[in-house]
Amino acid sequence: MKKRLLPLLIAAVLSPTAFAATPDHVLVVAQSLDDIVSLDPAESNELSSIQTIPSLYQRLVQADRDNPEQVVPVLAESLQPDAKTNTLTVALKPGAVFASGNPVSADDVIYSFTRAVKLNKSPAFILNVLGWTSDNIDSQLRKIDDHRLELKWTADISPAVVQNILSTPIASIVDSRAVQANITDNDYGNAWLRMHSAGSGPFKMRVYQPRQAIVLDANPTSPGDKPLLKSVIIKNVPDPAARRLLVQQGDADVARELGPDQTSQLSQQAGVKVLQIPSAEQHYLVFNTGNGANPLLKNPAFWDAARYLVDYQGITRDLLRGQYFVQQSFLPVGLPGALTTTPFHFDPEKAKAILAKAGITHPAFTLDVENKAPFINIAESLQASFNQAGIKVELLPAAGSQVYSRVRARQHQAAIRLWIPDYFDAHSNASAFAYNTGKDSTVAGLNGWVIPALSQQTLAAVAETDPQRRTVLYASLQKELQRNSPYVFIDQAKTQVVLQNKVKGYQQGLNADMVFYDRVSK
């Protein structure tokens, strides 16, 4: 692309109006970016940011894009685990460099893990599973030389689970020299990295304008396959109908998060294709049971009634028209050991009987929800179905970033949330939903649900080395959370992505971080 063309295209993309047809070496993606809080891999924990991080950063190991149950080395050349001493010795890939040109070293790996743990942002609980804390992380990481290091963990988990955890976005390796040059008020460069990149991924950040666009440029020095595109522009288009129009007219190459009406129309149109991609994405309703929360939401009888006030079939079959299917377990179909039984159905009379027996009268709560499909659609359905049992639900719609911030600050009463596993192991979800000792930033922790017994069961399951026994333990946890928890698990996605026919090589996997642009061509 001529040097002057990309700035003109960026300016057009940031404009609220449509832009010129896309050049051959630039991929334009239309989706909503309103949920993004940060593009710092130590803080990113929203769908759009997690989809973007793998283009900018690499990890020691990552899930194989064609077989995600298998972890493959990326920045690591080799890993030598020792289960007896809880040690992983890592040799780094020779010659690997960051986009800045700085070499990837053992110091960068140690800095990346240390800053992620000490920043203690929302996804830090993933690394906490290793037993890593702000107090002990410095003693768990040891540099052998510039290209070798030793990682230790204190938790009772196997080396296989450790490598799964190290495959998550929060374990991305950052360029320590670039980040340290941009530290403000001892923030480990967090304010800077929210808007910039310092990685070794196939792309590097050109510009990020919150709620407008992300522009990525090819990073030809990235270890591994070199990107075939020169640039990727991800435009924030909050309205699904507008996204449909952009891809329909050829002004966007890819459109995500379209509603059933939009994909139905586009499936009949020449020049575009609709991909059906299995997804581990799930929606659930959660009640905040913490101190200061609405007392109603701490009552297990209310949780029980709520499970019979979700019109599961109406939401998945009629409202979302087959883009989701009913899944009532915290493990999504596709992960080993997921339960597929659906014991609950819409039954307002049964819910009213449960409420009456518990002496619950005049129930009401507020519901935080992202003001976009499918969240707002699900919320409106819940508002109507809960009303049939005399429960008043006040919706509090807001941009995704605002909802994330309120939930993380524990300011919500109830919320409709999205969850996707961080790695391909049942512990990824179990450690979020069934673990909280009272001080954890897990889903249970953010909703004030202190569960010492379930937390111990979760630790026992991850420590179990026999695969069949682990499956039994996770089945027990799933059944317990179905029966008695402040969660109502609603559905699981079947992701639909619309592409121009000229787009080749696009890949997207079951998990949120499995969005790949490096092999895309036009």
C-alpha positions in Angstrom: 0.0 0.0 0.0 1.3 3.5 -0.8 2.4 5.3 2.4 -0.3 8.0 2.0 -3.1 5.6 1.6 -3.2 4.0 5.0 -3.6 7.4 6.9 -6.4 8.3 4.6 -8.1 4.9 5.2 -7.6 5.3 9.0 -9.3 8.7 8.8 -12.1 7.2 6.9 -12.5 4.4 9.3 -12.7 6.8 12.2 -15.4 8.7 10.4 -19.0 7.9 11.3 -19.8 7.5 7.6 -19.0 4.7 5.3 -15.5 4.6 3.7 -14.0 3.6 0.4 -13.8 0.0 -0.7 -11.0 -1.9 1.1 -7.6 -2.2 -0.4 -6.1 -5.6 -1.2 -3.6 -5.6 1.7 -5.9 -4.2 4.3 -8.5 -6.2 6.2 -11.4 -4.1 7.6 -13.4 -5.7 10.4 -16.8 -4.3 11.6 -17.7 -5.2 15.2 -18.6 -3.6 18.5 -15.6 -2.5 20.6 -17.6 -0.8 23.3 -16.6 -3.5 25.9 -12.9 -2.8 25.9 -11.5 -1.5 29.2 -7.8 -2.1 28.3 -5.5 -3.6 25.8 -2.8 -4.3 28.4 -2.6 -8.2 28.4 -2.3 -8.0 32.2 -5.7 -6.3 32.4 -7.6 -7.4 29.3 -10.5 -9.6 30.2 -13.3 -8.5 27.8 -14.3 -10.3 24.6 -13.0 -7.7 22.1 -9.7 -7.1 23.9 -9.1 -10.9 24.3 -9.8 -11.3 20.5 -7.2 -8.6 19.8 -4.4 -9.6 22.2 -3.1 -12.6 20.2 -2.4 -10.4 17.2 -0.2 -8.2 19.3 1.5 -10.6 21.8 2.8 -14.2 22.0 3.1 -16.5 25.0 5.6 -19.2 25.9 3.0 -21.7 24.8 -0.4 -21.4 23.2 -3.3 -23.6 22.3 -2.8 -25.2 18.8 -5.2 -23.4 16.5 -6.3 -26.6 14.8 -6.4 -28.8 18.0 -6.9 -26.5 21.0 -6.7 -29.3 23.5 -3.0 -29.5 22.6 -0.5 -26.8 23.8 2.3 -26.0 21.5 5.5 -23.9 22.1 5.6 -20.4 20.6 8.3 -18.2 22.3 9.6 -21.3 24.1 11.8 -23.6 22.2 11.5 -26.3 24.9 10.0 -26.9 28.3 11.2 -29.4 30.9 8.7 -30.0 33.6 9.5 -31.6 37.0 6.3 -32.6 38.8 8.2 -33.6 42.0 9.7 -30.1 42.5 6.9 -28.1 40.8 9.4 -26.7 38.4 9.3 -25.8 34.7 12.6 -25.1 33.0 12.1 -23.0 29.8 14.5 -22.4 26.9 13.5 -19.5 24.7 13.4 -19.6 20.9 16.7 -18.3 19.6 16.5 -15.1 17.7 13.0 -14.1 18.8 12.5 -10.3 18.9 9.7 -7.9 19.8 8.2 -5.4 17.3 10.6 -2.8 18.7 13.6 -4.9 17.7 14.5 -5.8 21.3 15.4 -9.5 21.8 13.0 -11.6 23.8 14.9 -12.6 26.9 14.4 -14.4 30.2 14.2 -11.0 31.8 11.1 -10.2 29.7 9.4 -13.4 30.7 10.1 -12.8 34.4 9.0 -9.1 34.1 5.8 -10.0 32.3 4.6 -12.6 34.9 5.7 -10.4 37.8 3.9 -7.3 36.6 0.7 -9.3 35.8 0.6 -10.7 39.3 1.5 -7.5 41.1 -0.9 -5.3 39.1 -3.6 -7.7 40.3 -6.1 -6.7 37.6 -9.2 -8.6 36.8 -7.6 -11.7 35.0 -4.9 -12.0 37.7 -6.8 -14.9 39.3 -5.7 -17.1 36.4 -2.0 -16.8 37.4 -3.1 -17.1 41.1 -4.1 -20.7 40.3 -0.4 -21.4 40.2 -0.1 -20.2 43.8 1.6 -17.0 42.6 0.9 -13.9 44.7 2.3 -10.5 45.0 4.2 -11.7 48.1 5.8 -14.8 46.6 6.1 -14.2 42.8 9.7 -12.9 43.0 10.8 -16.2 44.5 9.0 -18.3 41.9 10.9 -17.0 38.9 14.7 -17.5 38.4 16.8 -16.5 35.5 19.4 -19.1 34.4 20.8 -17.0 31.6 19.5 -14.7 28.9 17.6 -17.5 27.1 16.7 -19.8 30.0 14.7 -19.5 33.1 13.0 -21.6 35.8 9.4 -21.2 36.9 8.1 -22.7 40.1 4.6 -23.0 41.4 3.3 -23.7 44.9 -0.2 -25.0 44.1 -1.0 -28.7 43.9 -1.5 -28.9 40.2 0.2 -30.9 37.4 2.7 -29.5 34.9 0.1 -30.1 32.2 -2.4 -27.7 33.9 0.5 -25.2 34.5 1.2 -25.1 30.7 -2.5 -24.7 30.0 -2.5 -21.6 32.3 0.6 -20.2 30.7 -1.2 -20.4 27.3 -3.7 -17.7 28.4 -3.7 -14.0 27.3 -2.6 -12.7 30.7 0.6 -14.8 30.3 1.5 -12.8 27.2 5.2 -11.7 27.1 5.8 -8.0 27.0 8.9 -6.0 26.0 10.1 -5.0 29.4 12.4 -2.3 28.1 9.5 -0.6 26.1 7.1 -0.9 29.0 9.5 0.3 31.7 10.2 3.4 29.6 6.5 4.3 29.9 5.9 3.8 33.7 3.8 6.4 35.4 3.4 6.5 39.2 4.7 2.9 39.6 1.9 1.5 37.4 4.1 -1.0 35.6 3.3 0.8 32.3 -0.4 -0.1 32.7 -1.7 3.3 31.6 0.5 3.3 28.5 -0.2 -0.4 27.6 -3.9 0.2 27.7 -3.5 2.2 24.4 -0.2 0.8 22.9 1.4 -2.5 22.3 4.8 -4.0 23.2 4.7 -7.5 22.0 6.1 -9.9 19.4 2.8 -10.9 17.8 2.2 -10.9 14.0 0.9 -7.3 14.3 1.7 -4.2 16.2 -0.5 -1.3 17.3 -0.7 1.7 14.9 -3.4 3.5 16.8 -6.3 2.7 19.2 -9.1 5.2 19.6 -11.5 3.9 22.3 -14.9 3.2 21.0 -13.8 4.1 17.5 -11.2 1.8 15.9 -8.1 -0.3 16.4 -5.5 -0.2 13.6 -2.9 -2.9 13.5 0.2 -3.0 11.2 2.1 -6.1 10.2 5.1 -7.0 12.3 7.5 -8.6 9.9 9.9 -9.5 12.7 7.4 -11.7 14.6 8.7 -15.2 15.4 6.8 -17.7 13.3 4.6 -17.2 10.3 4.7 -13.7 8.8 1.4 -11.9 8.3 0.1 -11.8 4.7 -1.7 -8.5 5.2 -0.2 -5.1 5.7 -2.8 -3.8 8.1 -6.0 -4.8 10.0 -8.5 -2.1 10.9 -11.2 -3.1 13.4 -13.9 -0.5 13.4 -16.4 0.0 16.2 -19.8 -0.3 14.7 -22.3 -0.7 17.6 -25.4 -1.2 15.4 -25.6 -4.8 13.9 -27.7 -3.4 11.0 -24.9 -1.0 10.2 -22.4 -3.8 10.3 -24.5 -5.8 7.9 -24.7 -2.9 5.5 -20.9 -2.4 5.6 -20.1 -6.0 4.7 -23.0 -6.1 2.2 -21.7 -3.1 0.3 -18.1 -4.3 0.4 -17.0 -1.5 2.8 -16.0 -4.1 5.4 -14.3 -7.5 4.8 -15.5 -9.1 8.0 -18.5 -8.5 10.2 -19.0 -10.0 13.7 -21.8 -10.1 16.2 -24.6 -9.8 13.7 -28.1 -10.7 14.8 -30.2 -13.5 13.3 -32.0 -11.1 10.9 -28.7 -9.8 9.5 -27.1 -13.2 9.0 -30.3 -14.6 7.5 -30.3 -11.8 4.9 -26.6 -12.1 4.1 -26.7 -15.9 3.7 -28.8 -15.3 0.6 -26.4 -12.7 -0.9 -23.8 -13.4 -3.5 -20.3 -12.3 -2.7 -20.3 -13.0 1.0 -20.2 -16.2 3.1 -21.5 -16.9 6.6 -19.2 -19.0 8.7 -20.7 -21.1 11.5 -18.0 -21.5 14.2 -18.3 -23.5 17.4 -17.8 -21.3 20.4 -17.3 -21.8 24.1 -19.0 -18.4 24.8 -21.7 -18.6 27.4 -24.3 -16.2 28.9 -25.3 -16.4 32.5 -27.3 -14.4 35.0 -25.5 -13.7 38.3 -26.7 -12.2 41.6 -24.3 -10.2 43.8 -24.4 -11.7 47.2 -21.8 -9.5 48.8 -22.1 -7.2 51.8 -24.2 -4.2 51.0 -26.0 -6.0 48.1 -29.7 -6.4 47.8 -30.6 -8.9 50.7 -33.0 -10.7 48.3 -30.1 -11.8 46.1 -28.4 -13.6 49.0 -31.3 -16.0 49.4 -30.8 -19.5 47.9 -34.6 -19.9 47.5 -34.6 -16.9 45.2 -31.7 -18.4 43.2 -33.8 -21.6 42.9 -36.9 -19.7 41.7 -34.9 -17.7 39.2 -33.9 -20.9 37.4 -37.5 -21.5 36.5 -38.1 -17.9 35.4 -35.8 -18.0 32.3 -37.5 -18.7 29.1 -34.6 -20.8 27.8 -36.3 -22.0 24.6 -37.8 -18.6 23.9 -34.4 -16.9 24.2 -32.4 -19.4 22.1 -34.9 -20.7 19.6 -37.2 -17.7 19.0 -35.3 -14.6 20.2 -31.8 -15.5 19.1 -33.0 -17.9 16.4 -30.5 -20.7 16.6 -27.3 -18.6 17.2 -27.3 -20.0 20.7 -28.4 -23.3 22.3 -29.5 -24.0 25.8 -26.6 -25.0 28.1 -27.1 -25.0 31.9 -23.7 -25.9 33.1 -20.6 -23.8 33.8 -18.6 -25.9 31.4 -19.4 -25.3 27.7 -19.9 -28.2 25.3 -16.5 -28.8 23.6 -14.6 -28.9 26.9 -13.9 -32.4 28.2 -16.4 -33.3 31.0 -19.1 -30.8 30.2 -22.6 -31.8 31.3 -25.2 -31.4 28.6 -28.3 -32.1 30.8 -30.8 -29.2 31.0 -32.8 -29.8 34.2 -34.6 -26.4 34.2 -37.4 -25.0 32.1 -39.6 -22.0 32.2 -42.2 -22.5 34.9 -43.5 -19.3 36.5 -46.0 -21.2 38.7 -43.2 -23.4 40.2 -41.1 -20.3 40.8 -44.0 -18.5 42.6 -44.5 -21.6 44.8 -40.8 -21.5 45.7 -40.9 -17.8 46.5 -44.1 -18.2 48.6 -42.7 -21.1 50.6 -39.6 -19.0 51.4 -41.7 -16.0 52.5 -40.3 -13.8 49.8 -42.7 -10.9 49.0 -42.5 -7.9 46.6 -39.1 -9.0 45.2 -37.2 -6.5 43.0 -33.7 -6.0 41.7 -31.6 -4.0 39.2 -30.0 -5.7 36.3 -26.8 -4.4 34.7 -26.6 -5.2 31.0 -24.6 -4.2 28.0 -26.7 -2.1 25.7 -26.2 -4.2 22.6 -27.4 -7.5 21.2 -27.7 -10.2 22.4 -27.3 -8.9 26.0 -30.1 -6.4 25.9 -32.4 -8.9 24.1 -31.8 -11.5 26.9 -32.3 -8.8 29.6 -35.7 -7.7 28.1 -36.8 -11.4 28.0 -35.8 -11.8 31.6 -37.6 -8.7 32.6 -40.8 -10.0 31.1 -40.5 -13.6 32.3 -39.6 -12.6 35.9 -42.6 -10.3 36.0 -44.8 -13.3 35.5 -43.8 -14.4 39.1 -44.3 -10.8 40.4 -40.5 -9.9 40.4 -39.7 -6.4 39.3 -36.5 -6.1 37.2 -35.1 -2.7 36.5 -32.7 -2.8 33.6 -29.5 -0.6 33.8 -28.2 -0.7 30.2 -24.7 0.8 29.5 -21.7 0.4 27.3 -19.8 -2.9 27.8 -16.8 -1.2 29.4 -19.1 0.5 32.0 -20.8 -2.8 32.8 -17.4 -4.5 33.2 -16.2 -1.7 35.5 -19.3 -1.8 37.7 -19.1 -5.6 38.1 -15.4 -5.5 38.9 -16.1 -2.7 41.5 -18.9 -4.9 42.9 -21.5 -2.1 42.4 -24.1 -4.2 40.6 -27.1 -6.1 42.1 -27.4 -8.6 39.2 -25.9 -8.7 35.7 -26.0 -10.7 32.5 -22.5 -11.7 31.7 -20.5 -13.5 29.1 -17.9 -16.1 29.9 -15.3 -17.9 27.8 -12.7 -20.3 29.2 -9.2 -18.9 29.5 -7.6 -22.3 28.5 -8.7 -25.8 27.5 -9.1 -27.3 30.9 -12.2 -27.7 33.1 -10.3 -25.8 35.9 -10.4 -22.6 33.8 -14.2 -22.3 34.5 -14.3 -24.1 37.8 -11.7 -21.7 39.3 -13.9 -18.8 38.2 -17.3 -20.0 39.3 -16.6 -22.5 42.1 -13.6 -20.9 43.8 -13.5 -18.0 46.3 -11.9 -18.0 49.7 -13.1 -14.4 50.4 -10.4 -12.4 48.7 -10.4 -13.6 45.1 -11.2 -11.7 41.9 -12.9 -14.8 40.5 -16.6 -14.6 39.3 -17.6 -15.9 42.7 -15.4 -13.4 44.4 -16.8 -10.4 42.3 -20.2 -11.5 43.4 -19.5 -11.9 47.1 -20.1 -15.7 47.1 -17.7 -17.1 49.8 -17.5 -20.9 49.3 -14.7 -22.6 51.3 -16.1 -26.1 50.8 -16.6 -25.7 47.0 -13.2 -24.0 46.8 -11.6 -27.1 48.4 -13.4 -29.4 45.9 -12.1 -27.2 43.1 -8.6 -27.6 44.3 -9.0 -31.3 44.7 -10.3 -31.6 41.1 -7.3 -29.7 39.6 -4.9 -31.8 41.7 -6.3 -35.1 40.5 -4.0 -36.7 37.9 -6.4 -39.5 36.8 -8.5 -38.1 33.9 -11.5 -40.3 34.6 -11.5 -39.3 38.2 -11.2 -35.6 37.3 -14.2 -35.9 35.0 -16.3 -37.3 37.9 -15.1 -34.5 40.2 -16.0 -31.8 37.7 -19.4 -33.4 37.0 -20.1 -33.2 40.8 -19.2 -29.5 40.8 -21.3 -28.7 37.8 -24.4 -30.4 39.4 -23.8 -28.5 42.7 -23.7 -25.2 40.9 -26.8 -26.0 38.9 -28.6 -26.9 42.2 -27.4 -24.2 44.5 -25.5 -21.1 43.4 -26.2 -17.4 42.5 -25.7 -18.3 38.8 -28.3 -19.1 36.2 -26.5 -20.5 33.1 -28.6 -19.8 30.1 -27.0 -20.6 26.7 -23.9 -21.3 24.6 -23.0 -19.6 21.3 -22.7 -20.9 17.8 -20.6 -18.0 16.4 -21.5 -16.6 13.0 -19.0 -14.5 11.2 -19.7 -12.9 7.8 -16.8 -12.6 5.3 -16.4 -11.2 1.8 -15.7 -14.2 -0.5 -12.3 -12.7 -1.4 -11.1 -13.1 2.2 -9.1 -16.3 2.5 -7.3 -18.0 5.4 -9.4 -16.5 8.2 -9.5 -18.7 11.3 -11.4 -18.5 14.6 -11.6 -21.2 17.2 -13.8 -22.3 20.1 -12.1 -19.9 22.6 -12.2 -16.1 22.6 -8.5 -15.6 22.1 -8.5 -17.9 19.0 -9.0 -15.2 16.4 -6.2 -15.3 13.8 -5.5 -12.7 11.1 -1.9 -13.7 10.3 -2.8 -16.1 7.5 -5.6 -13.9 6.0 -5.2 -12.8 2.4 -7.6 -11.1 -0.1 
